[in-house]
Amino acid sequence: MSRAGQTYNRFALAFLVLAALVLGFAVADLSNIRWLGGLTMVIIGGYAAWYMLRSCGPQKTLVAIGVVILGFILSHPLGAILGSYSALFLVSIAAAVIVWILGSPRRNDH
């Protein structure tokens, strides 16, 4: 994969993670239907995981999934301290940065 392709891949993965968390929260908050927000996160996050699995391999994908789930869990107590939106943006940006770092494609072993 070219350098430009690697940058695009990493950007796309980070953006998908950010979008899953922010849009999931927004849908749940604006509709007052929490499961609909959760479904939004699962759909976008599932696509991100599939995309990452194909481009980066299973190890990095599992780590990224763990990071996003941990961030989602931590956002709830952080919300009580910082406020919901501050916690959301802090966790979403942190998760996206970590996925950006993890998002380099797997190397072919020759």
C-alpha positions in Angstrom: 0.0 0.0 0.0 1.3 3.4 -0.9 2.0 6.1 1.7 -1.0 8.0 0.7 -3.2 4.9 0.9 -1.9 4.2 4.5 -2.7 7.8 5.5 -6.2 7.5 4.0 -6.7 4.1 5.7 -5.7 5.5 9.1 -7.9 8.6 8.7 -10.9 6.6 7.7 -10.5 4.3 10.7 -10.1 7.1 13.1 -13.1 9.0 11.6 -15.3 5.9 11.8 -14.5 5.4 15.5 -15.2 9.1 16.2 -18.4 9.0 14.2 -19.6 5.8 16.0 -19.2 7.3 19.4 -20.4 10.8 18.7 -23.4 9.8 16.5 -24.4 7.0 18.8 -24.5 9.4 21.7 -26.3 12.1 19.6 -29.0 9.7 18.4 -29.6 8.4 21.9 -29.7 11.8 23.4 -31.9 13.5 20.8 -34.3 10.7 20.4 -34.4 9.6 24.1 -34.2 6.0 22.8 -30.9 4.6 24.2 -31.0 1.4 22.2 -31.2 3.3 19.0 -28.0 5.2 19.9 -26.4 1.8 20.8 -27.6 0.4 17.4 -26.0 3.4 15.7 -22.7 2.7 17.5 -22.8 -1.0 16.7 -23.5 -0.5 13.0 -20.8 2.2 12.4 -18.4 0.4 14.8 -19.0 -2.9 13.2 -18.1 -1.5 9.8 -15.0 0.1 11.3 -13.9 -3.2 12.8 -14.5 -5.0 9.5 -12.5 -2.4 7.7 -9.7 -2.6 10.2 -9.6 -6.4 10.2 -9.2 -6.4 6.4 -6.4 -3.8 6.4 -4.6 -4.2 9.7 -5.2 -7.8 10.9 -7.0 -9.4 13.8 -4.5 -8.4 16.6 -4.8 -4.6 16.0 -8.5 -4.9 15.4 -9.1 -6.6 18.8 -7.0 -4.0 20.6 -8.9 -1.2 18.9 -12.3 -2.8 19.8 -11.1 -3.1 23.4 -10.0 0.6 23.4 -13.4 1.7 22.1 -15.3 -0.4 24.6 -13.1 0.8 27.5 -13.6 4.4 26.3 -17.4 3.8 26.2 -17.4 2.4 29.7 -15.2 5.2 31.1 -17.3 7.9 29.5 -20.1 7.2 31.9 -18.3 8.0 35.1 -16.4 10.8 33.4 -19.7 12.3 32.4 -20.6 12.7 36.0 -17.4 14.6 36.6 -16.9 16.6 33.3 -20.4 16.6 31.9 -21.8 14.4 29.2 -20.6 16.2 26.1 -17.1 16.9 27.5 -16.7 13.2 28.4 -18.0 12.2 25.0 -15.5 14.4 23.1 -12.6 13.4 25.4 -13.2 9.7 25.0 -14.0 9.9 21.3 -10.9 11.9 20.4 -8.7 9.6 22.6 -10.1 6.5 21.0 -9.8 7.9 17.5 -6.1 8.9 18.1 -5.3 5.4 19.4 -7.0 3.8 16.4 -5.0 6.2 14.2 -1.9 4.9 15.8 -3.0 1.3 15.4 -4.2 1.8 11.9 -1.0 1.2 10.0 -1.5 -1.7 7.7 -0.1 -5.1 8.4 3.2 -5.9 6.9 3.6 -8.9 4.6 6.1 -11.3 5.9 8.3 -12.5 3.0 
